Amino acid sequence: MASRTAASSVKRKNKHQKAGRRRKNRLARKSTQSVVELFAALGDPGQPAPRK
C-alpha cells in the first residue's frame, strides 16, 4: 500500500501537468484566424481592394 504522502504528491504532480495542458489548449483554441478574419481586409469578391 502506498503512503498518503506518495499518493498526495503524485496527485499534485498530475494536477500541475493537467493545468499546463489546459492552459496550452486554451491558447491554441484561438491561435489561428478564421477565413473571414483572414480575408476581411481584402474587401468583397470582384471589387478592388480598399486603400489603406
VEXDREN-2710 file (C-alpha; in Angstrom, 1 decimal):
% VEXDREN-2710
k/r/px/py/pz
1/MET/0.0/0.0/0.0
2/ALA/1.3/3.4/-0.9
3/SER/1.8/6.1/1.8
4/ARG/-0.5/9.1/1.9
5/THR/2.4/11.4/1.2
6/ALA/3.3/9.5/-2.0
7/ALA/-0.3/9.5/-3.1
8/SER/-0.8/13.2/-2.5
9/SER/2.5/14.1/-4.2
10/VAL/1.5/12.1/-7.3
11/LYS/-1.9/13.8/-7.2
12/ARG/-0.2/17.2/-7.1
13/LYS/2.1/16.4/-9.9
14/ASN/-0.8/15.3/-12.1
15/LYS/-2.7/18.4/-11.3
16/HIS/0.2/20.6/-12.3
17/GLN/0.6/18.7/-15.6
18/LYS/-3.1/18.9/-16.4
19/ALA/-3.1/22.7/-15.6
20/GLY/-0.3/23.2/-18.1
21/ARG/-2.1/21.2/-20.7
22/ARG/-5.4/23.1/-20.1
23/ARG/-3.5/26.4/-20.5
24/LYS/-1.9/25.3/-23.7
25/ASN/-5.3/24.1/-25.1
26/ARG/-6.9/27.4/-24.1
27/LEU/-4.2/29.3/-26.0
28/ALA/-4.3/27.0/-29.0
29/ARG/-8.1/27.3/-29.4
30/LYS/-7.8/30.8/-30.9
31/SER/-4.3/30.8/-32.2
32/THR/-5.3/30.9/-35.9
33/GLN/-7.6/33.4/-37.6
34/SER/-10.8/32.2/-39.3
35/VAL/-11.2/32.5/-43.1
36/VAL/-13.5/35.6/-42.6
37/GLU/-11.0/37.3/-40.3
38/LEU/-8.0/36.4/-42.6
39/PHE/-9.5/37.9/-45.8
40/ALA/-11.6/40.7/-44.3
41/ALA/-9.1/43.4/-45.3
42/LEU/-9.3/42.3/-49.0
43/GLY/-12.8/43.6/-49.4
44/ASP/-15.7/42.0/-51.4
45/PRO/-15.0/39.5/-54.2
46/GLY/-14.9/41.1/-57.6
47/GLN/-14.3/44.6/-56.2
48/PRO/-10.9/46.4/-55.9
49/ALA/-9.2/46.1/-52.6
50/PRO/-9.8/49.0/-50.2
51/ARG/-7.0/51.5/-50.0
52/LYS/-5.1/51.7/-46.7
END
